[in-house]
Amino acid sequence: MLAQSLVILLSLVVVFPFNAMEDKQEAEKPLFLVEWGKAETQGKRETMQDASEFYCDEKTGNCIGIVADGHGGLTTDRWKFPSGKPFDSLQENEQLLKDFPIINSPQELDGGKAAAALTVRHLRENFPLNTPSEQMSDALYNTMVAIEKNINSYPSLSNAGTTLLAGIIKPTEGKGFIGNIGDSRAILIEDKNVLWKTDDHRPANEFERLDMQREIFEEWFRIRVSRTIGDKKCKEKGVGDYQNKFIADPAITALCLRPNQTLVFACDGVWDELRNEQVASIVDNHQQKSAPELAEIIKNEAVKGRTGDNVSVLVAKLIAPHAASNPEQKVDQNQLIISNRDYASPHMSSSSSSH
């Protein structure tokens, strides 16, 4: 019941009309407005280790959606004291409680939950949404690197980590920048077709980079994703033949976006149950639904399956403004991917392609 109540409270409609820009005579008009929706549930898990959020920069109209799927626990040997009262008189714990406002007491502290919450908060506080497009991919990469350093600075989180999916949307330029670490996934939908998706960073999908079988990777590192933020102790096993196998390097794609498209960001609790095409059909069959309603439907369909995982969904509908967009601002309708950079590759790709 608590999880369902949480879903209702977080399913909010936010349409950014760029009011802050109206006073600027030379301000660029948006190619589309963005309506966001969010739905999440703890599911059958004992704890909710996902964290997700969306917000907008009122000055530029740029916005971001974030999904972080935490995992792992605390390094428990740091919490055992002769008094039998863990969490007593430990300076680091006091700092952790300050850093994670969603946690009300030490007893609620969970490694995966803390890693995901810290990741979302770090992005909100440190990533500038007004970054120029030509610098966006590198800025997002640098922020992701800083997040891992921050999480690894807490010894109690050395057994915890998180995936990270961050999508920046620039309505005045018709561009999107999607950064991904791990197996949370984003898909771009138009007319029930999946135009593009992020690649899941799992050993079976990264065979060429890892140069090892999935079973060997999972047995050695004891984890089923090949890229995460955090997981310091697991990554310390990356020596010798296992060097640079388990990493935190993101793949970042720049996209051309236009009205009447929909972006869906979700954790693996959704994608383990629903195929990309199923989610696209949901969006197409409920075109009149708001973004929060779509997020709720997708969440409910995932929960109907056998998933025992947490489920988190963000939906961004790109809506054509009534006052048509600036005629001088045109997106090449045949171009979808502007650039694609995998920061794990020694020779990063930066390509343009037609779709």
C-alpha positions in Angstrom: 0.0 0.0 0.0 2.9 2.3 0.8 4.4 1.8 -2.6 1.1 2.5 -4.4 0.6 5.7 -2.4 4.1 6.7 -3.4 3.3 6.2 -7.1 0.3 8.4 -6.9 2.3 11.2 -5.2 5.1 11.1 -7.7 3.0 10.9 -10.8 3.1 14.6 -11.6 2.4 16.4 -14.8 5.1 19.0 -15.6 4.9 20.8 -18.9 7.6 23.4 -19.3 6.3 26.5 -21.2 9.5 28.4 -20.9 7.9 31.4 -19.2 11.3 32.6 -18.2 12.1 33.1 -21.9 9.1 35.1 -22.9 10.6 38.4 -21.8 13.5 37.9 -24.2 12.6 39.3 -27.6 15.4 37.3 -29.2 14.8 34.1 -27.3 14.6 31.0 -29.3 11.2 29.3 -29.5 11.1 25.7 -28.5 10.5 23.1 -31.2 8.4 21.2 -28.7 7.3 21.2 -25.0 8.2 18.4 -22.7 5.6 16.7 -20.5 7.2 14.4 -17.8 5.7 11.5 -15.9 7.1 9.3 -13.2 5.9 6.0 -11.6 7.7 3.6 -9.3 7.1 0.8 -6.9 9.2 -1.2 -4.5 7.6 -4.4 -5.8 8.5 -7.6 -4.0 11.9 -6.4 -2.8 12.5 -5.7 0.9 13.9 -2.3 0.1 13.5 0.4 -2.6 16.9 0.8 -4.1 15.9 2.8 -7.2 16.1 6.6 -7.3 14.7 8.7 -10.1 13.9 12.4 -10.8 13.3 14.9 -13.5 13.7 18.7 -13.4 14.1 21.7 -15.7 16.3 24.7 -16.0 13.8 27.6 -16.1 16.2 30.0 -17.9 17.0 27.7 -20.9 14.0 25.2 -20.8 16.5 22.4 -20.9 15.5 19.4 -18.7 16.8 16.1 -17.5 15.5 12.7 -16.5 17.5 10.4 -14.2 17.1 6.8 -13.3 19.6 5.1 -10.9 19.1 1.5 -9.9 21.1 0.7 -6.8 22.3 -2.6 -5.6 24.4 -4.1 -2.8 24.6 -3.4 0.9 26.8 -1.7 3.4 30.2 -3.0 4.3 28.9 -4.5 7.5 32.1 -5.0 9.4 32.3 -1.2 9.8 29.1 -1.2 11.8 29.9 -3.7 14.6 30.9 -2.3 18.0 31.5 -3.9 21.4 28.4 -2.0 22.7 26.2 -4.0 20.4 24.9 -0.7 19.1 25.9 -0.3 15.5 25.7 3.3 14.1 26.7 4.8 17.5 29.4 7.5 17.5 30.6 6.9 14.0 31.4 10.1 12.2 31.0 8.6 8.8 27.5 7.5 9.6 26.5 11.0 10.6 27.8 12.3 7.3 25.9 9.6 5.4 22.7 10.6 7.1 23.3 14.2 6.1 24.0 13.2 2.5 20.9 11.1 2.1 17.8 13.2 3.1 15.5 10.4 2.0 16.8 8.3 4.9 15.3 9.2 8.3 17.2 7.0 10.6 20.4 4.8 10.6 18.2 1.7 10.6 16.9 2.7 7.1 20.4 3.0 5.7 20.8 0.7 2.7 23.9 0.6 0.5 22.2 0.4 -2.8 19.6 2.9 -1.8 22.3 5.3 -0.7 24.4 4.9 -3.8 21.4 5.6 -6.1 20.2 8.6 -4.0 23.7 10.1 -3.9 24.0 9.7 -7.7 20.8 11.5 -8.4 21.6 14.3 -6.0 25.1 14.7 -7.3 23.8 15.2 -10.9 21.2 17.7 -9.7 23.7 19.8 -7.8 26.7 19.6 -10.1 25.6 19.1 -13.7 24.8 22.5 -15.5 21.9 22.1 -17.9 23.0 25.2 -19.8 26.1 23.4 -21.0 26.6 24.2 -24.8 25.6 21.2 -27.0 29.1 20.8 -28.4 30.4 20.3 -24.8 27.5 18.3 -23.5 28.8 14.7 -23.9 32.1 15.5 -22.3 30.5 17.4 -19.5 28.1 14.5 -18.8 31.1 12.1 -18.8 33.1 14.2 -16.4 30.1 14.4 -14.0 29.7 10.6 -14.1 33.3 10.1 -13.3 33.0 12.5 -10.3 30.0 10.7 -9.0 31.9 7.4 -8.8 34.8 9.1 -6.9 32.2 10.6 -4.5 30.6 7.2 -3.8 34.0 5.5 -3.4 34.9 8.1 -0.8 32.6 6.3 1.6 34.2 3.1 2.9 30.8 1.9 4.1 29.6 1.9 0.4 32.4 -0.2 -1.0 30.1 -3.1 -1.5 27.3 -1.0 -3.1 26.8 0.5 -6.5 24.2 1.8 -9.0 23.4 2.0 -12.7 22.8 5.4 -14.1 20.7 6.6 -17.0 20.6 10.3 -17.6 18.7 12.0 -20.5 19.1 15.7 -21.2 16.5 17.3 -23.6 17.1 20.7 -25.3 13.7 21.8 -26.7 15.0 24.9 -28.4 17.6 22.9 -30.4 15.7 19.7 -30.9 18.4 17.7 -29.3 18.8 15.0 -26.7 21.9 13.6 -24.9 21.5 10.2 -23.3 24.2 8.8 -21.0 24.1 5.2 -19.8 26.1 3.1 -17.4 24.6 -0.4 -16.7 21.4 -2.1 -17.7 18.8 0.6 -17.1 17.5 1.5 -20.6 16.1 4.4 -22.6 14.1 4.0 -25.9 12.9 6.7 -28.3 9.4 6.0 -29.8 7.6 7.5 -32.7 4.4 6.1 -34.3 4.7 2.8 -32.3 8.2 2.3 -33.7 11.3 2.1 -31.6 13.7 4.5 -33.4 16.7 4.1 -31.0 17.7 2.5 -27.7 20.6 2.4 -25.3 22.7 -0.7 -25.1 22.5 -2.8 -21.9 25.9 -3.1 -20.3 25.8 -6.8 -19.5 28.6 -9.3 -20.0 26.7 -11.1 -22.8 26.3 -7.8 -24.7 29.9 -6.6 -24.2 31.6 -9.8 -25.3 34.0 -8.0 -27.7 35.1 -5.5 -25.1 35.4 -7.9 -22.3 37.0 -10.7 -24.4 35.5 -13.3 -22.0 32.4 -15.4 -21.6 29.5 -14.0 -19.5 29.8 -16.9 -17.0 33.5 -16.2 -16.4 32.8 -12.5 -15.8 29.8 -13.1 -13.5 31.7 -15.7 -11.5 34.8 -13.5 -11.0 33.1 -10.2 -10.2 29.9 -11.7 -8.7 27.6 -9.2 -10.6 25.6 -9.5 -13.8 26.2 -6.0 -15.2 29.5 -5.0 -16.7 29.4 -1.3 -16.0 28.3 0.4 -12.8 29.0 3.4 -10.6 30.6 2.3 -7.3 31.1 -1.4 -6.4 34.6 -0.5 -5.3 35.5 -3.9 -3.8 34.2 -5.8 -6.9 36.2 -3.6 -9.2 39.4 -4.1 -7.1 39.3 -7.7 -8.4 40.1 -6.3 -11.8 43.7 -7.2 -11.9 45.8 -9.1 -14.4 43.6 -10.6 -17.2 40.6 -8.9 -15.5 42.0 -5.4 -15.7 39.6 -2.8 -17.0 36.8 -5.3 -17.5 34.3 -4.0 -14.8 34.2 -0.2 -15.3 32.1 2.9 -14.9 32.7 4.5 -18.3 29.4 5.6 -20.0 28.1 5.4 -23.5 26.7 8.8 -24.5 24.5 9.4 -27.6 23.4 12.7 -29.1 20.0 12.5 -30.8 17.9 14.7 -33.1 14.4 15.0 -31.5 11.1 16.4 -32.8 7.5 16.8 -31.7 5.3 13.7 -31.2 8.1 11.5 -30.1 8.3 9.9 -26.7 11.3 8.9 -24.6 11.0 6.2 -21.9 13.6 5.8 -19.3 13.3 2.7 -17.0 15.3 0.4 -14.8 15.8 -3.3 -15.6 12.8 -4.2 -13.5 10.8 -3.0 -16.5 13.0 -4.4 -19.4 13.3 -7.9 -17.8 9.5 -8.1 -18.3 8.6 -6.0 -21.3 10.2 -5.9 -24.7 10.9 -2.5 -26.3 8.1 -3.1 -28.8 5.6 -3.8 -26.1 6.4 -0.5 -24.4 6.2 1.3 -27.8 2.7 -0.3 -28.3 1.6 0.9 -24.9 2.6 4.4 -25.8 0.9 4.2 -29.3 -2.3 2.6 -27.9 -2.6 5.4 -25.3 -1.7 8.5 -27.3 -4.2 10.6 -25.5 -2.9 9.7 -22.1 -0.6 12.1 -20.2 3.0 11.2 -19.5 2.3 10.3 -15.8 -0.6 8.0 -17.0 1.8 6.3 -19.5 4.4 5.9 -16.8 1.8 4.3 -14.5 0.6 1.9 -17.2 4.1 0.8 -18.1 4.9 0.3 -14.4 1.7 -1.8 -13.9 2.4 -4.0 -17.0 5.9 -4.7 -15.7 4.6 -5.6 -12.2 2.1 -8.1 -13.8 5.1 -10.2 -14.9 7.3 -12.3 -12.6 9.7 -9.5 -11.7 10.6 -9.3 -8.1 12.6 -6.2 -8.7 12.0 -2.5 -8.0 10.3 -0.8 -10.9 11.0 2.8 -11.9 9.7 4.6 -15.1 10.1 8.1 -16.5 8.2 9.2 -19.6 8.9 12.3 -21.6 6.4 13.3 -24.2 7.5 15.8 -26.8 4.5 18.0 -27.6 4.3 20.5 -30.5 3.6 24.0 -29.2 0.5 25.7 -30.6 2.5 28.7 -31.9 4.6 26.7 -34.4 8.3 26.5 -33.8 10.7 29.1 -35.2 10.7 28.4 -39.0 14.5 29.0 -39.1 15.0 26.2 -36.6 14.8 22.9 -38.5 15.9 19.4 -37.5 17.0 17.2 -40.3 14.1 14.7 -40.4 16.3 12.0 -41.8 19.0 12.3 -39.2 18.5 10.6 -35.9 21.9 10.0 -34.3 24.2 13.1 -34.2 27.1 11.3 -32.4 27.7 8.2 -30.4 30.6 8.0 -27.9 31.5 5.0 -25.9 34.0 6.2 -23.3 35.1 2.6 -22.6 36.6 2.3 -26.1 40.3 3.3 -26.6 39.1 4.9 -29.9 35.9 6.6 -29.1 33.4 6.6 -31.9 31.8 9.9 -32.9 29.6 9.3 -35.8 26.6 10.7 -37.6 24.1 8.4 -39.2 20.8 8.5 -41.1 17.8 6.6 -40.1 
